[in-house]
Amino acid sequence: MSPATSGLHHVTAIAGDPQRNADFYVGTLGLRFVKKTVNHDDTGTYHFYFGDDEGTPGTNITFFPWTDRGRRGEFGAGQTQATAYLIPEDSVDYWTDRLESHDVAVERTERFESGVRSASANASATERRSADTQAAKPRAETVLQFDDPDGIGLELVATDAETEAVPWEDSPVPEEHQLRGLYSVTLAVESVDPTGGLLTDVLGYEHEVTEDGRHRYRSTTGKFGSVVDVVETDESMGRMGVGTVHHVAFRAEDVAELEAYREAYEERGLEPSEVIDRTYFTALYCREPNGVLVEISTVGPGFTADESRSELGESLTLPEWLEDEREEIEARLPPFDGANVPAE
């Protein structure tokens, strides 16, 4: 039996211009630029990581910036519809004003307002058992929805959920309003059951509620970043490219857990990758039945493996096996001057 993941590790998406990407996530959202490296499988492309002060697993959103010459993606089934960050409950007005002042269109909505837990008419057996046996349901959530400059769907969810995020003292966002780590992802799929089955049977999630077509799953560990929402879409399969999410990653404690997940995937007839060393974590990849690329990553060794905490994100870091190619790699990378942090 595979272990239960404690929640999200990171989300990786494909951006266009690297400068615009970094300026938005640091200058507008106030995240720390914790790592500047390259895509290990495409060394002419940067790999940027943005997170809390330490790059704590569960706070990071990462990007392959393909530049504006990169192929545009097309959103559709088998993709992540939205990546949500946690904010304090009293920060909704602050973030509405901040985003609008940065010319970001924001829509405010409320979720789970009915106070009634129920399974939908086409719910799976697992969901129906969950609805019958659990009386509690999520508190109503205030959600701010918007897109980043490349069209990637983002949300800020105001709730008192647990967090392990470490505030960044140099953020342009005051500490009391800073993003407090990933809260959830919303996966858009053709049919809920195959994805829900993988969440419950492999990753250790439980179905919590279905409301307005949103099927909510939560890790049984109850840790931060433990929510996955699944929605059905009539869209055709999406196409990877600029403006789409590449993969969603979940946390594992160590390589032994990765091997257990790998075995569980194979038992379900899926085709996981080998376990891969990504310098800052070790990873396992598998495409789930609806087409979403899922990664499971260890929580260590972390971003201080090759930089001190005070110097995170300041230099181009490369794994040892690419150091001999540093000069050629740097010559191929697109222009980038570092993230701009505006004076507030």
KAZIGI-V462052 format. One record per backbone hydrogen bond with DSSP energy under -1.0 kcal/mol. CO is the residue of the C=O (numbers start at 1). NH is the residue of the N-H. If there is no record, write none. Layout:
# KAZIGI-V462052
CO,NH / CO,NH
This chain:
# KAZIGI-V462052
7,251 / 9,58 / 10,249 / 11,62 / 12,246 / 12,247 / 13,64 / 14,243 / 15,66 / 16,67 / 17,21 / 18,22 / 19,23 / 20,24 / 21,25 / 22,26 / 23,27 / 24,28 / 24,29 / 25,31 / 32,34 / 32,51 / 35,49 / 36,317 / 37,47 / 39,42 / 42,45 / 45,39 / 47,37 / 48,63 / 49,34 / 49,35 / 50,61 / 51,32 / 56,59 / 58,182 / 60,11 / 61,50 / 62,13 / 63,48 / 64,15 / 67,70 / 71,242 / 74,239 / 77,238 / 79,188 / 82,186 / 83,155 / 84,183 / 84,184 / 85,157 / 86,180 / 87,159 / 88,91 / 91,95 / 92,96 / 93,97 / 94,98 / 95,99 / 96,100 / 97,101 / 99,104 / 100,103 / 107,145 / 109,143 / 111,141 / 118,210 / 120,123 / 124,128 / 125,129 / 126,130 / 127,131 / 128,132 / 129,133 / 130,134 / 141,111 / 142,158 / 143,109 / 144,156 / 145,107 / 146,154 / 148,151 / 152,148 / 153,83 / 154,146 / 155,85 / 156,144 / 157,87 / 166,53 / 168,171 / 174,177 / 181,86 / 183,227 / 184,84 / 185,229 / 186,81 / 186,82 / 187,231 / 188,78 / 188,79 / 189,233 / 192,196 / 193,197 / 194,198 / 195,199 / 196,200 / 197,201 / 198,202 / 198,203 / 199,205 / 203,5 / 204,220 / 206,218 / 209,216 / 211,214 / 214,211 / 215,230 / 216,208 / 216,209 / 217,228 / 218,206 / 219,222 / 225,8 / 226,219 / 228,217 / 229,187 / 230,215 / 231,189 / 236,77 / 239,74 / 241,244 / 242,73 / 244,14 / 247,12 / 248,295 / 249,9 / 249,10 / 250,297 / 252,299 / 254,258 / 255,259 / 256,260 / 257,261 / 258,262 / 259,263 / 260,264 / 261,265 / 262,266 / 263,267 / 265,270 / 266,269 / 276,283 / 278,280 / 280,302 / 281,278 / 282,298 / 283,276 / 284,296 / 285,273 / 286,294 / 288,291 / 292,288 / 293,248 / 294,286 / 295,250 / 296,284 / 297,252 / 302,305 / 308,311 / 311,314 / 319,322 / 322,325 / 323,326 / 325,329 / 326,330 / 327,331 / 328,332 / 329,333
